């Protein structure tokens, strides 16, 4: 595979490359990848595992340069050894998810979450239903970020229905990101945990991470992408069909939602509920349901969910009852 990394200009770039590109030549020789540096870009060519490891090494060296001015040969060797250890740990512990943020441990914490992570790894389309706090959105974003880091996907698309605005986003002020931002805030919050702000900003600017209201997905075919549809219980049947048929080659879809919290107009069937009923059993599609035991927020959240389930859920503000 071939991969190009953009390296910010300045003294840190020179320190990363080393005198006469010595550090890059060490990476080339020790990892068995082709490395070429030009105009602030590093191009890596080689087998996928070797290139992924080289990316990990370069990221570790960049992090080290935030604390020191120069890199020694020992620093490069240590980074290579650490990257190797991390990859072995990932293989040994499938619950762990390696994201961009250093020191950030993301992992499935319950058996249900572990099943969810495994389903995402093994299937091209995954539906995950569960109550608030079960990690269905957070883990979906983590898996997408990990796939981007490992070059298993070329971009991430974050999609959410804007039910409260009736999908009429043109009346809201600002550009597209500003219009849809209130609805995608939970996804942005998760991304902010997994990479630094500047990196996230670059990815959005370069359309590596794209935020899209559901209404703007029509007519697109998405190849080599990881697409997350959040709050999917608030799609209509037609919207869900439109969304699912956007899946392109080498892409993965993750559809998440709480089917007990549907905010559609009375009489409208949830597209997520409908799709899970229709598509269950189709090869390549996984259905995961998380429950109270998978809630990993504050302990009171689990107790609150238990009380509402035991006593029955109230009607929504417009008088509509929740739809199971």
N, C-alpha and C positions, 0 to 999 in steps of 0.2 A: 504494500500500500504506500501511498504518498501523502504527506501532510505538511502544511506550511504554517509556521507560527510567526505572529507579528510581535516583535520585541520593541518596547518603547525606547526612544533615543536617549542619549545622555551617557554619563560615566558608567552607570550600572550596566548598560549594554556592552561597553568595552570590557568591563570586569567579567561579565558573563562569558563572553567569547574567549577571553584570555589573550595574552600576547601572541600575535600571529595565529589567532584562532586555536590556541593550544588546548583549551578546555573542550572545544567542539571536536577536535581531533581525538582526544581521549575518549569521548563519548562514542565516536565512530568506531574506534579500534576495540573498545571493551564490549560494546553492545552489538557490533556487526551490522550497523545501519549506515547508509550513505547520508552525509550531513553537508549541506552547502549553505553558506551565509552570504546574503547580499541585500543591500538597502534596508537593513533592519529586519530582515526576515530570515528565518531558519527553515530550510526545506529538508525533510526527513523522508528517506525512501528505504523500504525493507519489509520483512515479514511483519504482519500486524502486531504480534506480541512484542517484538523488538522495538517497533516504532512507539507503541503505547508506553513501554518502559522508558524510552528516551524522553518522551514528553514528561513523564513523571519526574525524571532526573532533572530536566531543565526547570520545572516548576519548583523543585526543592532547592535548586541553586539560586533561583530568583528570590525565594523566601530568605535564604541565608544572606543574600546581599542587602536585605533590609536591615540587617544587624551588623554588617561588616563591609569594608570597602573593597576587599579583594578576595579572590578564591585561590586556594592552593590545589595541587594535585590530590592531596589528601581529602579535601572537601569534595572533589568530584568523585573519588572512589567511595567515600562515605555515602554520597547521594545515590550512587548506583546500588550499593549494598542495601540501603534503606528502601529504595524502590522495589528491589527484589523481594525483600521481606514483606512489604505491604501487599505485593501481588500474591505471595504465597499465603498470607493471612486471609486475603479475600477468597482464594480458592478453598481454604480450609473452613471458613466460616461464611456460608452463603447468606446469613442474615445481615452481614455488614454491607454497607453501601458507601463507596468511596467517592466523595464529591470534591469540589475545588478547594473549599475552605480548609486550611490546615488546622489540625486539632479538633475539627468538628466530627464527632462520632455520630453517624446516622445508621441505625440498625433496627430491624424488626424486633419488637420487644415482647410480643405475644405469639402464640402459635398461629392465631388467625392472621396476624400481620406477616408472619413468615410464609404462610400459604399464599398470601397476596403478592409478596415479593417474588416468590418462586413462579407464580402464574405470569407475572409481567416478563420474567426472563424467558419463559418457555412458550409464550403465545403472542400472536400478532395483535389480538384484540382482547381486552380484559374489561369486564364490568365489575365494579366494586360498589356494593351498597352497604351502608352502615350509618349509625348515629354520629352525632358530633363528637369529636375527640378521639376517634378510632384511628386517625392517621391516614385515612384513605387518600386525601389530597397531598399531604406532606410527603408520603412515601412515593406517590406517583411522580412528584416533582423531583425527588431525590434520585429515582431510577432514571428519569430522563436526563438529569444533569450527569449522572455517572456514565450513561451511554454516550453523551456528547464528549465527555472527557476521554473515554476509551475509543473514540472515533467509530462507534457502532451506529451513530446517527449523525446527520449533518446539521440538523436544526431542531429546535423545540417550538411547538406551537401551543399556546395557552388559549383556550376557548371557554367562554361562559355565556349562557343566555342572560340577557339583560331584561328580565321579566318586568321589573318595576318600571322601566322606561318604555315598555311595550315595543322594544327593539327599535324605537325611533330615535336613534342617537344623534341625528342631525340637529335636533333642537338644543343639545347640550353644548356649552362653550368649549373651545379648545380643539386640538388636533385629535386624531383617532385614539392615541394612547390616553390623553386626558379624558376623553369621553367615556372610555370603557374602564378606566382605572378603578373607580369605586367598586365595580363588579369583580375585578381581577385582583383586588388587594390581597386576599389570602394567598394567591399564587405568587405574587411579588414578595410577600413576607417570607414565604418558604425559600424562594430563590435567594433572598438576601441573607439567609442563614448558610447558604451553600457556596457563595462566591462573594468577593468583595465588590463594592459599589462600582468602581471604575470598570471592572471586568464585565459586570452585568450591563452597564451602560454601553460598552463597546459591542457586546453581543446583540443588544437591542438595536443599536444604530446600524449594524451590519446585517440585520435581519437573520441572525443566527438564532435569536430568540424573538419570536413574533407574538404579539398579543392581538387577538382577533375576536370581536363579538360574533356570536353564532350567526347572526343575520348576514354577515359578510363572507361566509364560507361557501356560499352557493357558486357553482361553476368551477371550483378549484379541484385539481388533482394533486395530492401531496405525496411526493416520492422522497425516500431517504429522510423521513422525519419522524419524530415522536410527538404525537398529538394528544393533548390532555383536554378532555371536556369535563369541566367541573360543574357542580350543581345541575347535573344532567336530569334530575327528576323534574326540573322545570322546563324541559323541552316538550313540544307537542310530538305526536307520532310522525307527522310529516317532516318536522325539523330533524328528528332523530334519523329518519331514513336518509334525508339529504346529507347529514353529517357523516353517517357511516359509509356512504358511497363515495366519500372524498379519499378513502384510503388508497394510497398508491403503492408502487413497488418498494420493497425494503423499508416499509414504514410500520409503525406500531401505534395503536390507539389504546388509550386508557380512559374509560368512562366512569366517573365517580358521582355519587349522589346519595342523599338520604331519602329513601322512598316514602318515609313517614312524614316528610315536610314538603308537600307539593303546593306551590303557590299559583298554579294555573287557575283560569276561570272555571267556575263550577260546570261540570259536564265534560271538560276536556280530560282525556286520558293521558297520563304521563308517558312520554316517549321512552323513557328509561324502563319503566315497568313493562310497557308493551314489548320493547326489544328483548328484554330478558326472558319474557314468556315465549316469544317467537323463536329466538335464536339458541335457546338452551339445547345443548347436545351437539351443536355443529362443531366439527373438528377445527381446531385453530382458534376457537373462542372460549375463553375461561370466564366463569361466573364465580365471584367471591362475595360472601356475605359476612361482614364483621358485626359483632354484637357488643353487649355491655362489657364483657370480659376483656375486650380489646381497647377499651377507652384508656388513654394514657395521659390525659390532662389531669388537672387537679382532682383529687379524690372525690370532691363534692360533685363534679360533673357526672360521675357514674351514679351517685345517689340520686341526683336530680332526674336523670334519664329513667332510673328505676321507678321513681314516684310517678312520673308522667305516664309511663307505660302501664303501671298498675292501676292508676286512677282514670286513664283515658285522656287523650290529647284534646285541647280546646279548639274551637273554631278559629280560623284566621281572622284578621281585622275586618275583612270584607264580608264576614259571615260565612265564608266557605269552610267546610270541614277538611281536615287533613285526609289525604287519600293514601291508603296502604298499597 
